[in-house]
Structure formats: structure tokens, C-alpha cells
Amino acid sequence: MPIYAYKCLDCGKEEDRVKSISQIDRPEYCPICCMLMVRQIVPAKFNYLEPYWDENLADDDNPHGQMVYSYKDKEEKMKKLGHVEAGRKQGMPGCWV
């Protein structure tokens, strides 16, 4: 399924969402302020990533890792775990240590 980038019109939160083509017209709402989010137009190479299981994202709540749905999703999860990113080019996955 495609990944779509959304941005909240009220608080500015950005989030990637996995949706089927048949759900494309369904409105999306911000998980923080519950206001309407708009779909952003982003280059496909920055938005496309096949979802995969990443064992490097293991923590107390997820001892076997977590699903990753986009580069932004992985970046947010790695930062939450306290990992530091090295050698990243804009829009491309980097190396986490």
C-alpha cells in the first residue's frame, strides 16, 4: 500500500500514513489536536519505503523490534530510543549507531 505524507493545518504535526488507494479520499485527523490533516505532495523517492521489521528498534515494550513504514518513521523511532544518526544525506536513510 502507498505511504502518504500528511500535515496538520492547526498544530503543524507531520505524519506518514499507509493507506490503500480506495481510502485516498478519506479525511485524516491529527492525533494531537484532532484537526484535519492535509495530504502533502512529496517526491516519491523520499516517501516510498516497503514496510519492514527492524530488530534494531527493540526496547522494553517491543523486545523483538518494530515495524518501520517510512524513513521518517524510522528516524522518529531511533531518536526516541536515543540512537545517534551518522552520515545521512537529505531524504536518504542514514547509519544509526
N, C-alpha and C positions, 0 to 999 in steps of 0.2 A: 504494500500500500504506500502511496506517496506521503511525504512529510511536508507539512505546510507551516510556514512561519507566521505567527500572529503577534500583534502588539495591542495592548490595552489603550484605548483612547483617553482614559481618565488618569491612571497611575503610571502608565508607560511601561509596564511589565511586558517583556518579550518572552515568547514561549513557542517551541515547536510542537506540533500536534500531528499524530499519524491518523489519517482519515482515508476512507475509501472514496473512490470517485463519486459514488452515489450520495455521499454525505457532504460534498463540497459546498452546497448552499446552506447547510445547517449552521445557524449562528453559534459562535463560540463566546464564552464569557470568562472574564478574568477570575482566577482562583483567589485573588487577594481582595478586590473591591467589588466583584460581581458585575462590573460594567461590560459592555460589548467590546469584543476584540475584533480588529480588522486584519484580514489576510494581507501579508506583505509580499511584494514582488522581489524575489531574491534570485541571484544566479543559481542555476541548477547544481553546478559543481560544489557550491557551498552548502546546499540544502540536502543533497542526496547522500544517504548512507543506509545500507541494508541493516536493519536491526540485528544485533548480535549479543551474545552473552560474554561479559568481560569479567574474568576471575580476579583481575586487578582491583576491582571495585568491592572487594569483600570488606565487611565490617561486622560489628556485633549483631546487627539486625539482619544482615544478609551474608552469612558466613561463606557462601559459595559464589558470591559475586552478584552482579546486577545486569539487567538488560540495558543496552545503550541504543537510543533511537536516532541520535544526531550528534554531530561534532559538538554542538553547544551543550547538549545533554551530558555528554561525557565530560566536558570541561567543567560544568557545574558540579557534577558528582565528584570529580577528582579534587576540586577546590574544597568541597565540603569535607573530604577525607584528609585534607591537609597536605596533599601532594603538590610538588612544585613542577611547573612546566618548563622545559628547556628546548630550544631550537625550533620554535614554531614560526611558520610563515603564515601570513594572513589568509584565513579561510581553509587552511590545511591542518590535519591532525599533527600534533607535536609529540615529543617524547616526554613521558612523565616519570619523575624519579621520586 
